[in-house]
Amino acid sequence: MSGTPVRDRQAERRQATIDEILAAAWGLVREQGVAALSVRELGARVGMRAQSLYVYFASKHAIYDAMFAQANAEFLSRLQDGSAPADPVQALHWRARVYVEFCLEDPARYQLLFQRPIPGFEPSEESFAIARQALDNSRAALGRAGLTDDAHLEVWTSLTGGLVSQQLANDPGGTRFVRHVDELIDMYLNHLKQPRSSK
């Protein structure tokens, strides 16, 4: 008996079709906006009738959900690619730059992951679990730098997310705001070293 595993060609063809649909969906939202995804146009892009897409996805929100999972997996992969410096503070600077670059290279993906552009869409628990891994990865990186309070993570995400939003809103395609990312992280870290005033 051969030890070569038997390929499930039907499953492979199904996955290839799903991948094709998702690639076309990303193309559409990059052209027309995240909330403007049309199932009819998506079907036309992949040579299907719109109703045939429902063989692969239960609803339009299921397509968004698969895109959400796919994009979060890519972000998590970048955070875990082994490039982070060993020094915890340098690693935070690296992490902020990775986040900024990831967001700016694909504004539609950034909107889907980090904003709420689609009325009524909530990621599934399975898809959100990937996003949670990325957040926990950041929490752990902050912890290695001695920043262990929940507030530290909340401020971190607010600062880095706000920087990207400012860039995309006011200088799309440029660097007017994001060029200050290292300064922003230094300000954040220096602020945390200062004694807090009681109010």
C-alpha positions, -999 to 999 in steps of 0.1 A, spaced: 0 0 0 14 34 -10 21 59 17 12 88 -7 -19 106 6 -49 107 -17 -57 142 -29 -93 154 -25 -95 171 -59 -131 182 -54 -121 200 -22 -91 215 -40 -114 228 -69 -138 242 -43 -111 260 -25 -96 274 -57 -131 288 -66 -134 304 -31 -100 319 -35 -109 333 -69 -142 348 -55 -123 364 -26 -96 379 -49 -124 393 -71 -142 407 -40 -110 425 -29 -106 439 -64 -141 453 -63 -139 469 -28 -106 485 -37 -122 500 -68 -156 510 -54 -154 511 -16 -158 485 11 -195 488 16 -203 488 -21 -197 452 -28 -222 440 -53 -229 402 -55 -242 406 -90 -210 423 -101 -188 399 -81 -205 370 -99 -198 386 -133 -161 390 -123 -157 353 -117 -180 341 -145 -209 330 -123 -245 341 -119 -249 359 -86 -270 331 -70 -242 306 -78 -220 324 -53 -243 312 -25 -230 277 -32 -197 289 -17 -209 316 7 -242 317 26 -246 355 22 -228 387 12 -218 391 49 -202 357 47 -180 369 19 -170 399 40 -164 375 69 -140 354 48 -122 386 37 -120 397 73 -104 364 83 -81 364 54 -68 399 60 -64 393 98 -44 362 90 -21 382 68 -16 409 95 -9 383 122 16 366 98 35 399 95 36 403 133 50 368 137 74 366 108 105 367 131 116 402 121 108 419 155 139 431 173 149 414 206 149 447 225 113 452 238 112 490 231 127 486 196 102 459 190 73 483 198 87 508 172 89 479 147 54 468 155 40 503 150 57 506 116 45 472 105 9 482 114 12 515 96 27 499 65 1 472 65 -28 496 67 -15 521 42 -7 496 14 -44 487 12 -69 512 26 -99 490 18 -84 462 39 -77 487 67 -113 499 67 -127 463 68 -104 453 97 -102 484 118 -133 505 111 -170 496 107 -179 505 71 -205 478 65 -239 483 81 -249 453 101 -218 433 95 -202 415 125 -174 391 121 -181 355 130 -165 341 162 -140 321 140 -129 351 121 -127 374 151 -106 348 169 -78 356 144 -82 393 151 -80 385 188 -47 367 182 -32 398 166 -44 419 195 -30 394 220 2 395 201 4 433 207 -6 429 243 23 405 248 47 428 231 36 457 253 40 434 283 76 426 274 82 464 276 66 465 311 33 478 299 7 454 313 -24 474 320 -54 471 297 -52 509 294 -17 506 278 -32 485 250 -62 508 246 -39 539 242 -16 520 219 -43 511 195 -59 545 197 -26 562 189 -15 540 160 -50 537 146 -55 574 148 -23 581 130 -33 559 101 -68 574 100 -53 609 99 -30 599 71 -57 583 49 -81 611 55 -58 640 49 -29 629 28 -38 596 10 -8 582 -7 16 604 12 35 603 45 27 636 61 14 620 93 28 585 94 64 598 91 60 607 128 53 572 139 85 567 158 81 601 175 46 591 185 58 559 201 86 578 219 60 602 232 38 573 244 67 556 262 80 588 277 45 597 290 42 564 308 75 570 326 62 603 341 45 602 375 7 605 370 -10 635 387 -40 627 409 -72 644 399 
